[in-house]
């Protein structure tokens, strides 16, 4: 299957590396706004075609699928363009700014008989599968703390009075949408929709949340999600139950997971690293969904993405974090 990419960012480089390692997709085209950037990126990744006109790329027959990694606020516009031209879309997280965009895009995908998938890399990993299969070992869950805090080098620009995309209301930025969605997605995929949610953001000068604590209330426990782009945590995440605790090193990859039993003191490592690029697993999963028309899995991922976006949108708006996209 031939695929094109939008953006020449670091995450696009990583995605292309995963594409090449997995092998099911063939990178045939790239897009950038400038001729120099597009030509250079195409040469770097051995893509046969490059575009500086996004409409020309969407209507071309050199791709069957596109990976969208433009700024968050542009995801909807770019996704709709390609869906209407009957191209499958893999859209980088966060897929959209709000649920209204989400529902419209999935309707357009359905009307054009193509697939729309969010590039959330942690759910397709072997680590998540093992966690999902073994989580009942900890017994009745009593406390969950999921942690993703990593200082962003672009925060220095904020301190200098600038407004990078990831810290901008105009471009649908902020930590909950950027890093917080990783642990939130894991929580929703494992435990389902919570009874209640409350978000406590740490707002910065640009008006977005630079850090925050999201509380998800479930019948027997509270899941606390800690996220930050203005500080760094070195703590693991934990799922604590009456019988034991799962310790997870990284919410993005789930590449190192250990279980410690309360009563027997047994300690078992479920997984310790991957031999492959951790984005390769999502590439493989997406290709299989499209190729086999796996509607059940597709619907499951759609519902997880929708629930995550419902929570992040509610959390933002309750704290007066309003995107430009919300006003359209």
N, C-alpha and C positions, 0 to 999 in steps of 0.2 A: 504494500500500500504506500502510495506516494504522499509525503507530508511536507508542509511548508511551515516556516516559523515567522512570527511577528515579534520584533525586538531583537536587539543585539546585546542584551544584558548578560550578566554573570549567570543568572538562573537559566537563560536560554542556552548558554554554553553547556551547562550541566545537563540539561534535558537532552541536548544533541549527543552528548557523550553516552547517556543512557540509551538513546535510540540506537546508536551504533553497536553498543554492547549487546542489546537485546536482539536486534537484527530483523524484526518483522516489518518495520517501517523503513522506507528509503527517503532520505532527505533530498528533495529535488529543487526546493526554492526557499529563499529567505526574503524578508522585507525589512527595509529601513527607510527613513524619510529622506536621507541624502544618498546620492550616487556613490560617493566615496565609502561611506559606511556599509552600504548594501554590497558593493562589489568586494570590499575587503572581507566581510563576514562570509560571503559565498565562497570566496577563494580559500579562506581558513578551513571551512568545513566541507569543501569539495561539492558544493551544491551547483547544479548545472544552470540554474536560473536565479536571477535576483530581480526584485521589484522596488521601485520608489513610489509607485502608485498602487494604493491598497485595493482600489476597485478593480484594477487590471489583474491583480493577483487573485482576487476572489472569483472573477469570471473566467480565469484561465483553466485549461484542461491539464495542467502539469501537476496538480495536486488533487488528492481525494480528501485530505484532512489537513487541518491547520492547528498549530499550537499558538495560543494567544498569550503573550506575556508583556503586553503594553501596560502603561500605568493603570491602576485599579479602576479609575473613573472612566476609562476608555474601553474596558472589557465588553460592556453591553453593546456599544455601537459596533465594534469590530466583530463581535460574535454574531450579531444579527445579520450583518453584511454577508458573512460566509455561510451561515445557515440558509439564508434565502437563495444562495447560489449552490445549494445542495452539497455543501462540504461539511464533513464531520468536524466538530470543534472540541479540542482539549484546551480548556481555559485555566490559566494559572490561578491559584487561590490568592485572595478571596475572589470567587468567581464574579460576583456582582456587588453593587453598593447597597441594594435593598431587595426585599422580597418581590416588589412589583416588577423590577427588571428580571428577576429570576423566573417568575411565572410566565412573563411574556416570551422570554427566550426559549423556555422549554415548550411552549405552545408552537412557536415558529419551527423548532426542531421537529416536532411531531408532524406538522403540516408538510414539511419538506422531506420526511422520511429519512432523517439523518440523526446522528447521536451527538449529544452535548454532555461533556464530562468535565468535572472539576479536577485539576491536577493536584490532588491532595495525596502526597506520597506515602503517608504513614499507614493508612488502612490496608493497602495491598501487600505490605511487607510480611515476610515470614514471622517476624517478631510479633506483630499484631495477631496473626492467626494463632500462634502458640499461646498468647495471653488470653485470647478469646476462648480457646479450648480448655484452658487450665484455671481460669479465674474463679471457678466454683470451689477450688481447693482451699481458698482462704475462708470458706464458711460464710456466715452472715456478714456482709460488709458493714463496717461501722464508720469508716473515715477514708476519704480519698483526697490526696493532695497531688495535683498535677502542675508541674513547674516548667515554664519556658521563659527565661529572662536572659537576654543577650544584648549587651551594649552595642548600639549602632554607631559606626564611624561617622554617619551622616548627621548625628545629633550635634556634632561640633559646628556644623553649618547653621543649625538652629540657634546655638549660643552666640553665633556671629551675626544674627539678625536675618538669616536667609530662611527659606521654606522649601526644603526638599520634598519630593512627591510623597514619600512615606510618612511625612509629618504634616501633611496638608489636608485641610477640609475640601479644598478644590479638587484634589486628586484621590479622595476617599481613603485617606491614610489613617494612622493610629495603630497602637500596638495590639488591640484586641482583634482587629481585622487582619493584622499581619502575622503575629506570632501566636496570639491567643487562640486562633482557630485550630492550631495543631492539637493542643490538649483538649479543647472543646469537642473536636471531631472524635477523638478517642473516647471521651466520656459518652457522647451520644451513641456511638457505634456499639459500645459495651453495655451501657445501662439504659438507653432509650431516652425519651423526652422527660426532663425533670418536672416536678410538680410546681416549682417556683424558681425564679432566678433574680438575683440582685447583683448589680455591678458597682464597684467603688473605684472610679478612675483617678489617676493622678494626671491632671491636665497640665499641658505645657503652654508656652506663649503663643503657639500657632493655633490653639483651640482644640487640638486632638488629645487623646490619651497617650502619654508617654509610657505609663505603667498602669497597672490596675489589678484588682482582685475580683474575680467573678465567683459567686456562690451559686451552686446548683443544688436544690433540695430534692432528695429522693426519699422514699418511705422509711428506710432504715439508716440512712446516712446523709451527710452533706459532702459534696465534692467541691473543693476549693481550688480554683485555677488562678495561679499567679503568673503574670506576664509582664515583661518590661523590655523596652528598647533604650532606656536611659540608665540602666544598671545591669550587672551580670550576676546570676546565681550559679553556684557550683553544687547545689543540692540536687539529689535525685527526686523522682516522683514516686509516690507510694499508693498502693491499694491495700488498705488494712482491714482484715476480717477477724472474726473470733478465733479462727483456726490458724491463721498465718498472714504473712504480708508479702506482696509482690513489690520489688524495687526495680524501677525502670530508669535507665540512664538518660534517655533523650526522647522527647516527644515527637521529634521529626522523623527519626529512623527506627526507634524501638529495637536497636541492634544489640542491646545488652540488658537482659532481664533475669533477675534472681528471685527465687521463692524461699522464704524462711518460715518454717513451721513454729507455731507457738509452743506446742506441747512436747513434741519429739525433738525439737531443736534441729530438725533436718534442714539442710541448706542445699538447694539445687539450682544450678544455672540453666535456665531454659534456652538461652541463646547468647553467644558471645561473638558478635561481629558478623559481617557478611563478606563473602568472596566477591560479590558484585557491587556495582554502584547502586545505592539504595533507591534511586529513581527508576532503575531498570524494572522493578517489580510493578510499578504503576503503568509503565509503557506496555509491558506484557499483558497486564490485566485489561487495559483499554483496547488493545488490539484484539484480544479474545472476545470481548463484549461486542465489538463492531463486526468481527468476522463471523461469529456464531449467532449473532443477534440474540444475545443472552438478556432477554427482557427482564427477567427476575432480578438479576444482579444490577442491571441498569436502574430499575425502579428503586432498589434498595439504596444505591448511591445517591440517586436524586433526592430521596426522602431525608437522608442524613445531611446532605448539603443544604436542603431547604430548612431543616430544623436548626442547624448551626447559624444560618443567616437570619432566621427569625429571632434568635437569641441575641446575636450581635447587634442587629438593628434596634431591638427593644432596649438593650443595654445602653447604646449610644444616645438614643432619643430621650430616655429617662434622665440622662445626665447632660442634656442640651449640647450634645455633639452632633451637629447637623451638617451633613455633606451637601455640597452644591447639587449633587445628583438627586437628593431628596426633594429639592425645590422645583424640579423640572415638571 
